[in-house]
Amino acid sequence: MTVKLYTFRLCATMDGARLNITVDFTKRYPVGALIFYTVIYFIGHYSAHGFNLLAKHELLNRRWTGLTGVVLVAAFHGYKIINSTPPSGHDESAMDALGFYVILPVGIITAALLYLNWRDKEDNRQDENGLS
């Protein structure tokens, strides 16, 4: 069950012969959803940074505040996907859409944050031991 996303047609005429080239992308790539959730993350990240600047204390962890915003928007997005009918012409179920457009991008962002958090802890541990 794949969805035809884009069709490109290139028509060229050479000596009266017509050449039609059709390229169909039939795989789904959730790049738009990943960009959407990344923007949501950075809105939360920088709003927590601004709040910390106004408070003049480190009250909110910027990374986890951004991730909290992503999870909240993902919950509303998932609720909307599950409770609405799929668009006409799509053969995918609501669970396929939920997996591709909610769970996968949030999982990628969470994995990146866990990796960055782990790297920061390793750097702090090396700084404490005097290693460079």
Sine and cosine of phi, psi and omega as CSV:
sin_phi,cos_phi,sin_psi,cos_psi,sin_omega,cos_omega
0.00,0.00,0.99,-0.12,0.02,-1.00
-0.88,-0.48,0.39,-0.92,-0.01,-1.00
-0.94,-0.35,0.76,-0.65,0.04,-1.00
-0.98,0.19,0.92,-0.38,-0.07,-1.00
-1.00,-0.01,-0.78,0.63,-0.10,-1.00
-0.72,-0.70,0.57,-0.82,0.13,-0.99
-0.76,-0.65,0.84,-0.54,0.05,-1.00
-0.95,-0.32,0.72,-0.69,0.05,-1.00
-0.85,-0.53,0.79,-0.61,0.04,-1.00
-0.89,-0.46,0.88,-0.47,-0.01,-1.00
-0.92,-0.39,0.80,-0.60,0.04,-1.00
-0.72,-0.69,0.57,-0.82,0.02,-1.00
-0.92,-0.39,0.84,-0.54,0.04,-1.00
-0.76,-0.65,0.93,-0.38,0.02,-1.00
0.81,0.59,0.67,0.74,0.05,-1.00
1.00,0.10,-0.20,0.98,0.01,-1.00
-1.00,0.00,0.65,-0.76,-0.01,-1.00
-0.97,-0.25,0.72,-0.69,-0.03,-1.00
-0.91,-0.41,0.89,-0.46,0.05,-1.00
-0.93,-0.36,0.82,-0.57,0.06,-1.00
-0.87,-0.49,0.82,-0.57,0.01,-1.00
-0.86,-0.50,0.81,-0.58,0.06,-1.00
-0.90,-0.44,0.86,-0.51,0.01,-1.00
-0.93,-0.37,0.80,-0.60,0.12,-0.99
-0.99,-0.11,0.95,-0.31,-0.07,-1.00
-0.96,-0.27,0.02,1.00,0.07,-1.00
-0.99,-0.10,0.52,-0.85,0.00,-1.00
-1.00,-0.08,0.75,-0.66,0.07,-1.00
-0.86,-0.51,0.88,-0.47,-0.07,-1.00
-0.99,0.11,0.68,0.73,-0.05,-1.00
-0.93,0.37,-0.63,0.78,0.02,-1.00
-0.89,0.46,-0.66,0.75,0.03,-1.00
-0.92,0.38,-0.60,0.80,0.03,-1.00
-0.91,0.41,-0.66,0.75,0.05,-1.00
-0.91,0.42,-0.66,0.75,0.02,-1.00
-0.86,0.51,-0.76,0.65,-0.03,-1.00
-0.95,0.32,-0.48,0.88,0.09,-1.00
-0.92,0.39,-0.65,0.76,0.06,-1.00
-0.90,0.45,-0.67,0.74,0.05,-1.00
-0.87,0.49,-0.66,0.75,0.02,-1.00
-0.87,0.49,-0.74,0.67,-0.05,-1.00
-0.94,0.35,-0.48,0.87,0.12,-0.99
-0.89,0.46,-0.73,0.69,0.04,-1.00
-0.91,0.41,-0.64,0.77,-0.02,-1.00
-0.88,0.48,-0.77,0.64,-0.06,-1.00
-0.98,0.21,-0.43,0.90,0.11,-0.99
-0.94,0.34,-0.60,0.80,0.09,-1.00
-0.92,0.40,-0.61,0.80,0.05,-1.00
-0.90,0.44,-0.70,0.72,0.05,-1.00
-0.89,0.45,-0.63,0.77,0.04,-1.00
-0.90,0.43,-0.65,0.76,0.04,-1.00
-0.91,0.42,-0.59,0.81,0.05,-1.00
-0.92,0.39,-0.65,0.76,0.03,-1.00
-0.92,0.38,-0.61,0.80,-0.02,-1.00
-0.99,0.17,-0.27,0.96,-0.03,-1.00
0.87,0.50,0.43,0.90,0.08,-1.00
-0.58,-0.82,0.37,-0.93,0.07,-1.00
-1.00,0.06,0.99,0.12,-0.02,-1.00
-1.00,0.03,-0.57,0.82,-0.05,-1.00
-0.87,-0.50,0.70,-0.71,0.14,-0.99
-0.97,0.23,0.84,-0.54,-0.12,-0.99
-0.90,0.43,-0.67,0.75,-0.04,-1.00
-0.90,0.43,-0.72,0.70,-0.06,-1.00
-0.97,0.26,-0.46,0.89,0.09,-1.00
-0.93,0.37,-0.67,0.75,0.07,-1.00
-0.89,0.46,-0.66,0.75,0.02,-1.00
-0.92,0.39,-0.57,0.82,0.05,-1.00
-0.89,0.45,-0.66,0.76,0.07,-1.00
-0.89,0.46,-0.64,0.77,0.03,-1.00
-0.90,0.44,-0.69,0.72,-0.02,-1.00
-0.91,0.40,-0.64,0.77,0.03,-1.00
-0.91,0.42,-0.71,0.71,0.03,-1.00
-0.91,0.41,-0.61,0.79,0.03,-1.00
-0.90,0.43,-0.60,0.80,0.04,-1.00
-0.90,0.44,-0.70,0.71,0.04,-1.00
-0.92,0.40,-0.63,0.77,0.01,-1.00
-0.90,0.43,-0.70,0.72,0.04,-1.00
-0.90,0.44,-0.64,0.77,0.05,-1.00
-0.87,0.49,-0.67,0.75,0.00,-1.00
-0.92,0.39,-0.63,0.77,0.01,-1.00
-0.91,0.41,-0.69,0.72,-0.06,-1.00
-0.93,0.36,-0.62,0.78,-0.10,-0.99
-1.00,-0.02,0.07,1.00,0.05,-1.00
-0.91,-0.42,0.38,-0.93,0.03,-1.00
-0.98,0.18,0.57,-0.82,0.02,-1.00
-0.92,0.38,0.46,-0.89,0.02,-1.00
-0.89,0.46,0.45,-0.89,0.01,-1.00
-0.92,0.39,0.62,-0.78,-0.01,-1.00
1.00,-0.07,-0.07,1.00,0.03,-1.00
-0.97,-0.24,0.77,-0.63,-0.01,-1.00
-1.00,-0.09,0.01,1.00,-0.06,-1.00
-1.00,0.08,0.45,-0.89,0.02,-1.00
-1.00,0.05,0.09,-1.00,0.02,-1.00
-0.92,0.40,-0.55,0.84,0.00,-1.00
-0.94,0.34,-0.57,0.82,0.09,-1.00
-0.90,0.44,-0.71,0.70,0.02,-1.00
-0.91,0.42,-0.63,0.78,0.03,-1.00
-0.89,0.45,-0.66,0.75,0.01,-1.00
-0.92,0.38,-0.69,0.72,-0.07,-1.00
-0.98,0.21,-0.60,0.80,-0.17,-0.99
-0.96,-0.29,-0.09,1.00,0.04,-1.00
-0.80,-0.60,-0.86,0.51,-0.14,-0.99
-0.93,0.37,-0.70,0.72,-0.02,-1.00
-0.90,0.44,-0.76,0.65,0.02,-1.00
-0.90,0.44,-0.63,0.77,0.03,-1.00
-0.92,0.39,-0.60,0.80,0.06,-1.00
-0.90,0.43,-0.64,0.77,0.03,-1.00
-0.91,0.41,-0.69,0.72,0.00,-1.00
-0.91,0.40,-0.65,0.76,0.03,-1.00
-0.90,0.43,-0.68,0.73,0.02,-1.00
-0.89,0.45,-0.65,0.76,0.02,-1.00
-0.90,0.43,-0.65,0.76,0.02,-1.00
-0.93,0.38,-0.64,0.77,0.05,-1.00
-0.90,0.44,-0.64,0.77,0.04,-1.00
-0.90,0.43,-0.71,0.70,0.01,-1.00
-0.91,0.42,-0.60,0.80,0.05,-1.00
-0.91,0.41,-0.66,0.75,0.04,-1.00
-0.89,0.45,-0.66,0.75,0.03,-1.00
-0.90,0.44,-0.63,0.77,0.04,-1.00
-0.90,0.43,-0.64,0.77,0.03,-1.00
-0.91,0.41,-0.63,0.77,0.05,-1.00
-0.91,0.42,-0.66,0.75,0.03,-1.00
-0.91,0.42,-0.66,0.75,0.04,-1.00
-0.91,0.42,-0.62,0.78,0.02,-1.00
-0.91,0.41,-0.64,0.77,0.04,-1.00
-0.94,0.35,-0.57,0.82,0.05,-1.00
-0.91,0.42,-0.61,0.79,0.01,-1.00
-0.93,0.38,-0.58,0.82,-0.01,-1.00
-0.99,0.10,-0.09,1.00,0.01,-1.00
0.99,0.17,0.26,0.97,0.05,-1.00
-1.00,0.05,0.46,-0.89,0.03,-1.00
-0.85,-0.53,0.00,0.00,0.00,0.00
